[in-house]
C-alpha cells in the first residue's frame, strides 16, 4: 500500500481521509455549549451537498437508536430549497449548515427564519452565515478549516459530531458521544484495510459507471458513495435501494451491462427476504454482462456499519481519481456554476 498521495493528489486528500475519524471528537466538543431556549418536538436541517448529507446520516443513527430503545424516533426533517418547510415553526429547532458559510440556499432560508422569529442554530466555518449569526445573536457552531481548499464532503465527522450534540442538548436525541467516539478509535485502526479495499474496487470499476445499491434503511449511505465518486473521481454514479430496484431499475441494464459496475451494500441483519435479493440480483446482472460486488456492512452498530463503508468509499473514489488522472480535491464545475449564479460569489 502506498504511503504517499498519488501523483494527481495535489492537496493530499489521502491524508485528510486518514485523519477523518478524529473529526468526531472535535465536532462534539464544538457544540457542547450550544443550547437555546425552547421546547422542541422536531429538528429541521437546512443545507446542500456535502453540508447536507451528514444530516441524513444523523437521521439514520437517531432512528436506529430509537428503534433499539423501543421508543418513537424524534422527527428530523431536511430542507434543500430556498423556502422554509411547512414544518418550520417555533416548536422546531432549525439548524442551518454550510461548511463555507456562503451557500446561497441556506443563507436565504436562514434570513426567512429570522424574519419569522424561528429558533435557529448556525453551523459553518465562517462566511456570511457566521456574519448573520453574530449580527442577530444566534448560536453558532464554528467548524475548523484544516486547509485552504478543504471540501465540505470531507468534514462529515465534524458535522455528525456537532449535529448529534446539538440534538442531544435539546432533548431531541440520546447522547451518543461515547458510542461514536469508541467507534472512531476502531475506524482509525482500520484505515489500512479501507485503503486496500478501495484500491481493489477502483481496479474493478475503472472505465465503468458505478452503481451503488443498499437496503432502504441505508439508502443515504448508498447516496454518499455516489457523492464520493462524483466529487473525488469526477465520475458519474447512481444509487438505489432494495427491494424497489428489482421492480424496475434492473431491467434497464438488458443491453448496457458492460458499461457499469454495481456495488451492493448488504446489511447482514436486514430482513432475510431482502438479503436473498442481493445474490439473485448479482447473478441476473452477470448474465447481462454487468459485474458487481456485494459488500457486507461490517460492524456491531449502525455507526460502525455506515462509517466503515464511507471510508471504503473515500478510498475507492480516491483511487478511481488516480485511474482517471485527476486531482480528487477540487470541484471546479461547482465553483464555476456558483460564479455564474452569483457574480459576487466569494467576494
C-alpha positions as CSV (number, residue, x, y, z in Angstrom):
1,X,0.0,0.0,0.0
2,X,1.4,3.4,-0.9
3,X,2.4,5.7,2.0
4,X,2.2,8.9,0.0
5,X,-0.6,10.6,-2.0
6,X,-0.9,9.6,-5.7
7,X,0.7,11.9,-8.3
8,X,-2.5,13.7,-9.1
9,X,-3.4,14.4,-5.5
10,X,-2.1,18.0,-5.3
11,X,-3.8,18.8,-1.9
12,X,-3.0,15.4,-0.2
13,X,-6.6,14.3,0.1
14,X,-5.3,11.0,1.2
15,X,-4.1,12.5,4.5
16,X,-7.5,14.1,5.1
17,X,-9.2,10.7,4.6
18,X,-6.7,9.1,7.0
19,X,-7.4,11.7,9.7
20,X,-11.2,11.8,9.2
21,X,-12.1,9.6,12.3
22,X,-10.5,12.3,14.6
23,X,-13.2,14.8,13.5
24,X,-16.0,13.3,15.6
25,X,-14.4,14.3,18.9
26,X,-13.9,17.9,17.8
27,X,-17.4,18.1,16.4
28,X,-18.9,17.0,19.7
29,X,-16.7,19.4,21.6
30,X,-17.5,22.4,19.4
31,X,-21.2,22.0,20.0
32,X,-21.2,21.1,23.7
33,X,-22.4,24.6,24.9
34,X,-25.0,25.1,22.1
35,X,-28.4,25.4,23.8
36,X,-31.2,27.8,23.0
37,X,-34.5,28.3,24.9
38,X,-37.5,26.4,23.7
39,X,-39.3,23.1,24.0
40,X,-38.8,21.4,20.6
41,X,-40.6,18.4,19.2
42,X,-38.6,18.2,16.0
43,X,-35.5,19.4,14.2
44,X,-35.1,20.7,10.7
45,X,-31.7,20.7,9.0
46,X,-31.0,23.1,6.1
47,X,-28.1,22.6,3.8
48,X,-26.8,21.4,0.4
49,X,-24.3,19.0,-0.9
50,X,-21.5,17.9,1.5
51,X,-23.1,20.1,4.2
52,X,-26.4,18.3,3.9
53,X,-25.7,14.6,3.7
54,X,-24.3,14.4,7.2
55,X,-27.8,15.2,8.5
56,X,-29.1,12.2,6.5
57,X,-26.6,10.0,8.3
58,X,-27.5,11.5,11.7
59,X,-31.2,10.8,11.0
60,X,-30.3,7.2,10.3
61,X,-28.3,7.0,13.5
62,X,-31.0,8.6,15.6
63,X,-33.8,6.4,14.2
64,X,-31.7,3.2,14.7
65,X,-31.0,4.2,18.4
66,X,-34.7,4.8,19.0
67,X,-35.7,1.5,17.4
68,X,-33.3,-0.3,19.7
69,X,-34.6,1.5,22.7
70,X,-38.2,0.7,21.7
71,X,-39.2,4.4,21.6
72,X,-40.5,6.7,19.0
73,X,-37.8,8.4,17.0
74,X,-37.7,12.2,17.1
75,X,-38.9,13.9,13.9
76,X,-36.0,15.1,11.9
77,X,-36.6,16.9,8.6
78,X,-34.3,18.2,5.9
79,X,-34.7,21.2,3.6
80,X,-32.8,21.7,0.4
81,X,-34.7,24.6,-1.1
82,X,-34.9,28.4,-0.9
83,X,-38.1,28.3,1.2
84,X,-39.0,27.3,4.7
85,X,-40.7,23.9,5.1
86,X,-44.3,23.8,6.4
87,X,-42.9,22.1,9.5
88,X,-40.9,25.1,10.3
89,X,-42.3,26.7,13.5
90,X,-41.3,27.8,17.0
91,X,-41.7,24.1,18.0
92,X,-38.9,23.1,15.6
93,X,-35.2,23.5,16.2
94,X,-33.9,24.9,12.9
95,X,-30.3,24.1,12.1
96,X,-28.6,25.8,9.2
97,X,-25.5,24.1,7.9
98,X,-23.0,25.3,5.3
99,X,-19.3,24.4,5.6
100,X,-18.2,27.6,3.8
101,X,-21.0,29.6,5.3
102,X,-21.7,31.0,1.8
103,X,-24.3,28.6,0.4
104,X,-27.0,30.7,-1.3
105,X,-30.0,28.5,-0.5
106,X,-29.0,28.2,3.2
107,X,-28.4,31.9,3.6
108,X,-31.8,32.6,2.1
109,X,-33.7,30.2,4.4
110,X,-31.8,31.5,7.4
111,X,-32.9,35.0,6.7
112,X,-36.5,33.9,6.2
113,X,-36.3,32.0,9.6
114,X,-35.0,35.1,11.3
115,X,-37.9,37.2,9.8
116,X,-40.3,34.6,11.1
117,X,-38.7,34.6,14.6
118,X,-37.9,30.9,14.4
119,X,-35.4,29.4,16.9
120,X,-32.2,28.8,14.9
121,X,-28.7,27.4,15.2
122,X,-26.0,28.0,12.6
123,X,-23.2,25.6,11.7
124,X,-20.3,26.8,9.5
125,X,-16.6,27.5,9.3
126,X,-17.3,31.2,8.7
127,X,-18.7,33.1,5.8
128,X,-22.0,35.0,5.6
129,X,-23.7,32.6,7.9
130,X,-21.3,33.4,10.7
131,X,-21.7,37.1,10.0
132,X,-25.5,36.8,10.2
133,X,-25.3,34.7,13.4
134,X,-23.1,37.3,15.1
135,X,-25.3,40.2,13.9
136,X,-28.5,38.5,15.1
137,X,-27.2,36.9,18.2
138,X,-27.7,33.3,17.1
139,X,-25.9,30.3,18.4
140,X,-23.1,29.4,16.0
141,X,-21.0,26.2,15.8
142,X,-17.8,27.3,14.2
143,X,-16.2,24.4,12.2
144,X,-12.5,24.2,11.6
145,X,-10.9,24.8,8.2
146,X,-8.0,22.4,8.2
147,X,-6.7,23.6,4.7
148,X,-7.5,26.5,2.4
149,X,-9.1,24.1,-0.1
150,X,-10.9,21.8,2.4
151,X,-14.0,20.4,0.9
152,X,-17.3,20.1,2.8
153,X,-17.7,16.4,1.8
154,X,-14.6,15.7,3.9
155,X,-15.9,17.3,7.0
156,X,-18.6,14.7,7.8
157,X,-17.2,13.8,11.2
158,X,-17.2,17.4,12.3
159,X,-20.8,17.8,11.1
160,X,-22.1,14.5,12.6
161,X,-20.5,15.1,16.0
162,X,-21.8,18.6,16.2
163,X,-25.3,17.7,14.9
164,X,-25.7,14.8,17.4
165,X,-24.5,17.1,20.2
166,X,-26.9,19.8,19.3
167,X,-29.8,17.4,19.1
168,X,-28.8,15.8,22.5
169,X,-28.5,19.2,24.1
170,X,-32.2,19.9,23.2
171,X,-33.6,16.5,24.1
172,X,-34.1,15.5,20.5
173,X,-31.8,12.5,20.6
174,X,-30.0,10.4,23.2
175,X,-26.4,11.2,24.0
176,X,-24.4,9.1,21.5
177,X,-21.0,10.7,22.1
178,X,-19.4,7.7,24.0
179,X,-20.6,5.2,21.4
180,X,-19.4,7.2,18.4
181,X,-16.0,8.1,19.9
182,X,-15.4,4.4,20.7
183,X,-16.2,3.5,17.1
184,X,-13.9,6.3,15.9
185,X,-10.9,4.7,17.5
186,X,-11.7,1.5,15.6
187,X,-12.0,3.4,12.4
188,X,-8.5,4.8,12.8
189,X,-7.1,1.3,13.3
190,X,-8.8,0.1,10.2
191,X,-7.6,2.7,7.7
192,X,-5.1,0.3,6.0
193,X,-8.0,-2.1,5.4
194,X,-10.2,0.6,3.9
195,X,-7.4,1.7,1.6
196,X,-6.6,-1.8,0.3
197,X,-10.2,-2.5,-0.4
198,X,-10.6,0.9,-2.1
199,X,-7.7,0.1,-4.4
200,X,-9.2,-3.3,-5.3
201,X,-12.6,-1.8,-6.1
202,X,-11.2,1.0,-8.1
203,X,-9.4,-1.5,-10.4
204,X,-12.8,-3.3,-11.0
205,X,-14.7,0.0,-11.6
206,X,-12.1,1.6,-13.9
207,X,-13.7,2.7,-17.2
208,X,-17.2,2.0,-15.9
209,X,-20.0,3.9,-14.2
210,X,-20.5,2.8,-10.6
211,X,-24.0,1.9,-9.3
212,X,-24.4,1.7,-5.5
213,X,-27.4,-0.1,-4.0
214,X,-28.4,-0.8,-0.4
215,X,-31.4,-1.6,1.7
216,X,-33.9,1.1,2.3
217,X,-32.5,1.7,5.8
218,X,-29.1,2.5,4.4
219,X,-30.1,4.3,1.2
220,X,-28.5,7.5,2.4
221,X,-25.2,5.6,2.7
222,X,-25.6,4.5,-0.9
223,X,-26.1,8.1,-1.9
224,X,-22.9,9.2,0.0
225,X,-20.9,6.6,-2.0
226,X,-22.1,8.2,-5.3
227,X,-21.2,11.7,-4.0
228,X,-17.7,10.4,-3.3
229,X,-17.5,9.1,-6.9
230,X,-18.9,12.3,-8.3
231,X,-16.6,14.7,-6.4
232,X,-13.4,12.7,-5.8
233,X,-13.2,10.8,-9.1
234,X,-15.3,13.2,-11.2
235,X,-17.2,10.1,-12.2
236,X,-20.9,9.8,-12.7
237,X,-22.5,7.4,-10.3
238,X,-26.1,6.4,-9.3
239,X,-27.8,4.9,-6.3
240,X,-30.9,3.0,-5.5
241,X,-32.2,0.5,-2.9
242,X,-33.7,-2.9,-2.5
243,X,-36.3,-4.2,-3.0
244,X,-37.6,-1.3,-5.1
245,X,-34.8,-1.6,-7.7
246,X,-35.9,-5.2,-8.5
247,X,-39.2,-3.9,-9.8
248,X,-37.9,-1.5,-12.4
249,X,-34.3,-0.3,-12.4
250,X,-32.6,-3.6,-13.1
251,X,-34.5,-4.0,-16.4
252,X,-32.7,-1.0,-17.8
253,X,-29.4,-3.0,-18.0
254,X,-30.5,-5.6,-20.5
255,X,-28.1,-4.4,-23.2
256,X,-25.8,-1.9,-21.4
257,X,-24.4,-4.1,-18.6
258,X,-20.8,-3.9,-19.6
259,X,-20.7,-0.1,-19.1
260,X,-21.5,-0.4,-15.4
261,X,-20.3,-1.9,-12.1
262,X,-22.6,-2.4,-9.2
263,X,-21.6,-2.2,-5.5
264,X,-24.3,-3.7,-3.3
265,X,-24.1,-2.7,0.4
266,X,-25.6,-5.6,2.3
267,X,-26.6,-5.4,5.9
268,X,-26.3,-9.0,7.4
269,X,-29.1,-8.1,9.8
270,X,-31.5,-7.0,7.1
271,X,-34.7,-9.0,6.6
272,X,-33.8,-12.4,5.3
273,X,-36.2,-11.9,2.3
274,X,-34.3,-8.8,1.4
275,X,-30.9,-10.5,1.8
276,X,-31.8,-13.1,-0.7
277,X,-32.3,-10.4,-3.4
278,X,-28.6,-9.4,-3.4
279,X,-27.2,-12.7,-4.7
280,X,-30.1,-13.3,-7.1
281,X,-29.7,-9.8,-8.5
282,X,-26.0,-10.2,-8.9
283,X,-26.5,-13.5,-10.8
284,X,-29.1,-12.0,-13.2
285,X,-26.9,-8.9,-13.8
286,X,-23.9,-11.1,-14.6
287,X,-25.9,-12.9,-17.2
288,X,-26.4,-9.5,-18.8
289,X,-22.7,-8.6,-18.7
290,X,-22.9,-6.4,-15.6
291,X,-20.4,-7.3,-12.9
292,X,-20.9,-6.5,-9.3
293,X,-19.6,-6.9,-5.8
294,X,-21.6,-7.4,-2.6
295,X,-20.0,-5.6,0.3
296,X,-21.3,-6.6,3.8
297,X,-21.8,-3.6,6.1
298,X,-19.4,-4.6,8.9
299,X,-19.8,-3.6,12.5
300,X,-22.0,-4.2,15.5
301,X,-23.6,-0.8,15.5
302,X,-25.3,1.4,12.9
303,X,-22.5,4.0,13.2
304,X,-19.8,1.3,12.6
305,X,-21.6,0.0,9.5
306,X,-22.0,3.4,8.0
307,X,-18.5,4.8,8.5
308,X,-16.6,1.5,7.8
309,X,-18.4,1.8,4.5
310,X,-17.9,5.5,4.0
311,X,-14.1,5.4,4.5
312,X,-14.0,2.5,2.0
313,X,-16.0,4.7,-0.4
314,X,-13.5,7.5,0.1
315,X,-10.5,5.4,-0.8
316,X,-12.4,3.7,-3.7
317,X,-13.2,7.1,-5.3
318,X,-9.7,8.4,-4.4
319,X,-8.0,5.6,-6.4
320,X,-10.6,5.9,-9.2
321,X,-9.5,9.6,-9.4
322,X,-5.9,8.2,-10.0
323,X,-7.3,6.0,-12.7
324,X,-9.0,9.0,-14.2
325,X,-5.7,11.0,-13.9
326,X,-7.5,13.8,-12.0
327,X,-7.0,15.7,-8.7
328,X,-9.6,14.4,-6.3
329,X,-9.9,17.6,-4.2
330,X,-11.2,20.5,-6.3
331,X,-14.8,20.6,-7.7
332,X,-14.2,23.2,-10.5
333,X,-17.5,22.7,-12.1
334,X,-19.4,23.5,-8.9
335,X,-17.3,26.7,-8.4
336,X,-17.9,27.8,-11.9
337,X,-21.6,27.3,-11.5
338,X,-21.6,29.4,-8.3
339,X,-19.8,32.2,-10.1
340,X,-22.3,32.3,-12.9
341,X,-25.2,32.1,-10.5
342,X,-23.8,35.0,-8.4
343,X,-21.0,37.2,-9.9
344,X,-20.2,38.3,-6.3
345,X,-19.6,34.8,-5.1
346,X,-16.6,34.6,-2.8
347,X,-16.1,38.4,-2.7
